[in-house]
């Protein structure tokens, strides 16, 4: 999992290195403003299941945070322990956000943690967003194996 993530972040750093310092500063300002307003969408590019190789995503998978609501539209690859017949909703649902914690970890990175509950499970989302817009999402559920994603803030 770490090799794929390092490669993705390395490619993002190379891609962003063509921006001028003023453009980088403007991009960081826009990213931080979206996170401050709790109004952002992260488009998924890679899936990192707990078991098996990472996979490129070619569809419109994403999560959106609007105020106090999460709109999760993510693929799930992994074991489910106790879910409704047919697999249930997986990671495709809308739910109110509980316990939203936003903090700076490093100079160019923010980490956001929150919990959501629906009729099937309780989920802990941990999102790391860099000032260049790259993001990683880790999802832990009580009834499913954890899974990670990487993508870009739209």
C-alpha positions in Angstrom: 0.0 0.0 0.0 2.7 2.5 0.9 4.6 2.0 -2.4 1.6 3.0 -4.5 0.9 6.0 -2.3 4.5 7.2 -2.4 4.5 6.9 -6.2 1.2 8.8 -6.4 2.5 11.6 -4.1 5.8 11.7 -6.0 4.0 12.1 -9.3 1.9 14.9 -7.7 5.0 16.7 -6.4 6.6 16.5 -9.9 3.4 17.7 -11.5 3.1 20.6 -9.1 6.7 21.6 -9.4 5.8 23.4 -12.7 3.7 25.9 -10.8 5.1 29.3 -9.8 5.3 30.1 -6.1 2.3 32.4 -6.4 0.3 29.7 -8.1 1.2 27.2 -5.4 0.2 29.7 -2.7 -3.2 30.4 -4.5 -3.8 26.6 -4.7 -3.0 26.2 -1.0 -5.4 29.0 -0.2 -8.2 27.5 -2.2 -7.7 24.0 -0.6 -7.7 25.5 2.9 -10.7 27.6 2.2 -12.7 24.6 1.1 -11.7 22.6 4.1 -12.5 25.5 6.5 -16.0 25.9 4.9 -16.6 22.1 5.2 -17.6 22.2 1.5 -15.4 20.0 -0.5 -15.3 16.9 -2.8 -12.5 14.4 -3.2 -12.4 12.5 -6.4 -11.0 9.0 -6.0 -8.2 7.8 -8.3 -6.8 4.7 -6.4 -8.2 2.1 -4.1 -6.0 0.3 -1.5 -7.8 -2.7 -0.1 -6.5 -4.4 3.1 -5.9 -7.6 1.1 -4.7 -7.6 -2.4 -3.1 -5.0 -4.8 -4.0 -1.4 -5.2 -6.4 -0.7 -8.1 -6.8 2.3 -10.4 -10.3 3.7 -10.4 -11.8 4.8 -13.7 -15.3 5.8 -12.6 -16.7 8.8 -10.8 -16.1 7.6 -7.2 -15.9 10.3 -4.6 -16.8 11.7 -1.2 -18.4 15.0 -0.6 -18.6 16.9 2.6 -21.3 19.6 2.8 -21.6 21.3 6.2 -22.5 18.4 8.5 -23.3 15.7 5.9 -21.2 13.1 4.2 -22.1 11.9 0.7 -20.0 8.8 0.3 -19.8 7.1 -3.1 -16.8 4.7 -2.8 -16.1 1.2 -4.0 -15.5 -1.5 -1.4 -13.1 -4.4 -1.8 -12.7 -6.6 1.3 -14.3 -8.8 3.9 -17.6 -7.9 5.4 -18.4 -9.6 8.8 -22.0 -8.8 9.5 -23.9 -7.0 6.7 -27.4 -7.3 5.2 -28.1 -10.0 2.6 -26.7 -8.9 -0.7 -24.0 -6.8 0.8 -26.0 -3.8 1.9 -25.0 -0.2 0.9 -21.2 -0.7 1.4 -19.7 2.7 1.3 -22.5 4.3 -0.8 -24.6 6.4 1.5 -25.5 9.9 2.8 -25.3 10.4 6.6 -24.9 13.1 9.2 -21.3 13.7 10.4 -20.5 13.3 14.1 -17.3 14.2 16.0 -15.7 16.3 13.2 -12.1 17.1 14.1 -9.9 19.2 11.8 -6.3 19.9 12.5 -3.0 20.7 10.9 -0.4 17.8 11.1 2.4 19.4 9.1 3.0 22.6 7.3 1.5 21.5 4.1 -1.0 18.9 5.3 -4.3 18.8 7.2 -6.0 15.8 8.8 -9.7 15.6 9.3 -11.3 12.8 11.3 -15.0 12.2 11.7 -17.6 9.5 12.4 -20.8 8.6 10.6 -23.5 6.2 11.5 -26.2 4.7 9.3 -28.6 1.8 9.8 -25.9 -0.8 8.7 -22.7 0.3 10.5 -20.5 2.9 12.1 -17.7 4.3 10.0 -14.5 6.3 11.0 -13.2 8.4 8.1 -9.7 9.9 8.3 -8.8 12.3 5.5 -5.4 13.8 4.9 -5.3 16.7 2.4 -2.2 18.3 1.1 -2.0 22.0 0.0 -1.6 20.8 -3.6 -5.0 19.1 -3.4 -3.8 15.5 -3.2 -5.7 13.5 -0.6 -5.8 10.1 1.1 -8.9 8.7 2.8 -8.9 5.8 5.3 -12.2 4.2 6.2 -12.7 1.9 9.2 -16.0 0.2 9.9 -17.2 -2.1 12.6 -18.6 -4.7 10.2 -16.0 -4.5 7.4 -12.3 -4.5 6.9 -10.6 -1.1 6.6 -9.9 0.3 3.2 -7.9 3.3 1.9 -8.2 5.6 -1.1 -6.2 8.3 -2.8 -7.4 11.1 -5.0 -7.6 14.8 -5.5 -9.7 17.6 -4.0 -11.9 19.1 -6.7 
